[in-house]
Structures are given as structure tokens and as C-alpha cells.
Amino acid sequence: MKATILIDTPENELLEMLASEKEKLSKMKMSHEVSPLENPKLITSTKKVIARIKTELSFRKNRR
């Protein structure tokens, strides 16, 4: 997910996206513990998406 997409997204949608990405990450971690994922790099990319969303939310909070 590109940062430019996040800039145009309303704050309430960003919070929903953050919650869904966190849930997705926890499910991937659990399934990876039980049996290895085909592509474990997905965990890393999901963490990066979460960080991008948090960064945008923090930027908006500090900009006020």
C-alpha cells in the first residue's frame, strides 16, 4: 500500500484499516507457528503497512 493512498483516506477508514491489518497479522503469525507459510515475507509487509497507517495517523494528530 502506497503512502499517497493513505493521505487521501479519511481518518475513520484509516482506523478501520489499522484494526483489520492488525487482525490479519495476528492470524498470519498464529498460522505460521503451526505450519510455515508459503511466503513468510507477507508478515513483514503487513507490519510495514501497519507502520505506514500509524505514521499517517500520528502525522494528522500532530498537524492539528
Phi, psi and omega per residue, in radians:
M1 nan 2.297 -3.110
K2 -1.476 2.632 3.130
A3 -1.171 -0.500 3.141
T4 -1.135 -0.558 3.091
I5 -1.180 -0.686 -3.103
L6 -1.192 -0.541 -3.124
I7 -1.114 -0.657 -3.090
D8 -1.484 -0.141 -3.067
T9 -1.477 2.362 3.080
P10 -1.110 2.741 -3.042
E11 -1.100 -0.683 -3.121
N12 -1.148 -0.599 3.074
E13 -1.225 -0.607 3.095
L14 -1.111 -0.708 3.119
L15 -1.136 -0.672 3.085
E16 -1.149 -0.746 3.119
M17 -1.088 -0.704 3.140
L18 -1.081 -0.788 3.141
A19 -1.110 -0.749 -3.119
S20 -1.192 -0.667 3.121
E21 -1.175 -0.666 3.104
K22 -1.138 -0.708 3.107
E23 -1.134 -0.745 3.118
K24 -1.061 -0.732 3.141
L25 -1.118 -0.772 -3.126
S26 -1.141 -0.666 3.095
K27 -1.141 -0.703 3.127
M28 -1.152 -0.699 3.121
K29 -1.095 -0.751 3.135
M30 -1.100 -0.827 -3.110
S31 -1.176 -0.534 3.116
H32 -1.234 -0.545 3.090
E33 -1.194 -0.673 -3.102
V34 -1.290 -0.934 3.091
S35 -2.498 2.392 -3.060
P36 -1.009 2.448 3.082
L37 -1.265 2.720 3.071
E38 -1.130 -0.696 -3.121
N39 -2.255 1.602 -3.111
P40 -1.204 -0.205 3.091
K41 -1.178 -0.290 3.100
L42 -1.097 -0.566 3.104
I43 -1.108 -0.784 3.135
T44 -1.115 -0.764 -3.123
S45 -1.172 -0.600 3.100
T46 -1.183 -0.672 3.071
K47 -1.075 -0.674 3.133
K48 -1.178 -0.665 3.100
V49 -1.123 -0.740 3.105
I50 -1.059 -0.749 3.130
A51 -1.115 -0.696 3.115
R52 -1.106 -0.730 3.137
I53 -1.145 -0.781 3.131
K54 -1.096 -0.662 3.126
T55 -1.114 -0.770 3.132
E56 -1.122 -0.731 3.113
L57 -1.115 -0.725 3.118
S58 -1.138 -0.710 3.117
F59 -1.063 -0.771 3.138
R60 -1.149 -0.658 -3.135
K61 -1.155 -0.743 -3.099
N62 -1.329 -0.375 -3.098
R63 -1.327 -0.424 -3.083
R64 -1.079 nan nan
